[in-house]
Structures are given as structure tokens and as C-alpha cells.
Amino acid sequence: MTQPEALRTLLESVAAGQVTPGDALDRLKHFDFEPVGDFARIDHHRSLRTGFPEVIWGLGKTPAQIAEIIKVMRDRTAVVMATRIEPDVYAEVQSKVPDLRYYQTARICALGTPQVQHPGKIGILSAGTADLPIAEEAAVTAELGGFQVQRLWDVGVSGIHRLLSNRQVIDAANVLIVAAGMEGALPSVVGGLADCPVIAVPTSVGYGASFNGLAALLAMLNSCAAGIGVVNIDNGFGAAMLAGQIIRTAVKLHE
């Protein structure tokens, strides 16, 4: 049975009273995907299930593939987003999708205008300037997802007064994302100051014994500060998605 046939059967069952509208909605959450050539299947109903649309992972895809996926998605979602897009790849994709925007530091390209749709505020901190690509990936992802973001860059523990003089950013946030490389100490410090969830993002910044972020990852996992969760190395995108889900869950609890 094709997708249109299956949808018609489902709607006819609802009209005949054989399936309740609630049951039909549950079925639709796992119903709709669209093939793109022979290389992708776009999950159009991901936002219905999870609250956020599917996002394109750019690495490993050709510019032509990325462009085709964007064209299929653009009529079905308000924001289309692709991550880990290098400048030369963006140039090729943009030649096929002229209105595509590029966030160079974050290595994200997107269609659609970021608009605040959710309550709350996500504070995003970076330990050093070298952590900005990952911190900006988190910031842009959150903004494209409809969340208000406040940035605070280069406030690592080697100059802790820079952080302490900006306590208002910590105090105003409902969720904090903290990106740090080297020994990964900043999330522990922030966790000792904050009354909200802290999402730690280890970055692959540091000298040889940092092992491309592994040292920071292990330090964050072993933090003595309570209320800290840790995502994978360089996963600013995942941190933003988790922060968004925390805020959305808090809103649901008050509905």
C-alpha cells in the first residue's frame, strides 16, 4: 500500500468511526516520509513526534544531495537546517538554492527566519575563543529552533573573573550550555553557580594530552557539581536540542 492509499484508508476509518481522532494522530506520528532520489528518506513527521523537524547532517553528503534534500523539505517545514557545512560546500549548495543563508562560524546553512516561539532563555558559554565553532553551532541551532539565546564567550577558568563579572547571564538562563576544551573545567564551575540544568559540551581543543577532547569529556563526566549532563565531543547541535527539550518539557508540566 502506498502512502497516499494508506492515508486515505486511515481518514476513511476516522470518518466511519472505526478509528478515533486520537488514535489516528498516533498513527500519523509514524507515517510520513518522502524518498529523495535513491539516497535519502525525509522524515516529515519528526516535528510532530519530537517537537523539532529533521536536520540535515552535511558531512558525507555531496552538495547535490544536500541541495535536493533542502528542496524537498522547504515546502513542509518553516525552517530547514543543515549542519557541518564547509564554505566550499555551501557555495555549491547555494548555487542550487539561492535563498540559502550561511552561518560560517557555526558551519550551518538554513532556510527560514529565526523567530522566538518558545518561552525561556538558553544561556550559552564558551571557555575560549577556540571553542566558538561548537558554541555557535549550539547557539544557531537553538535560535533556528525558536528559542531565545544569550551568548557569553571567552570566560574560561584561566581568567575566572571574566565569568564572575557576568553572573547575570547565568542567573537569567533556564538552561545553560557550556562548551570547553583543554581540561574541561568550566562546566563544573558554572554548575556550582547555577540553579538550572547545565549541559556540558567537550570540544576537541587542546594540546596532545587532551586527546582531541577526550580529557575534557572525562573531566565533565566526573564533575563534582550536581545537575550537569554531558553530550559528545564537539556536539553543539545535540546540546541545543537537549536544552530545547528541557524547556519544552517544563512548559508541558505547567499546561
Secondary structure, DSSP 8 states (H G I E B T S, - for coil): --HHHHHHHHHHHHHTTSS-HHHHHHHHTTT--EEETTTEEE-TTHHHHHSS---EE-TTS-HHHHHHHHHHHTTT-S-EEEES--HHHHHHHHHHSTT-EEETTTTEEEES-----SSSEEEEEESSGGGHHHHHHHHHHHHHTT-EEEEE-S--GGGHHHHHTTHHHHHH-SEEEEEE-TT--HHHHHHTT-SS-EEEEE-S-SSGGGGGGHHHHHHHHT-SSSSEEE--TT-HHHHHHHHHHHHHHHHHHT-
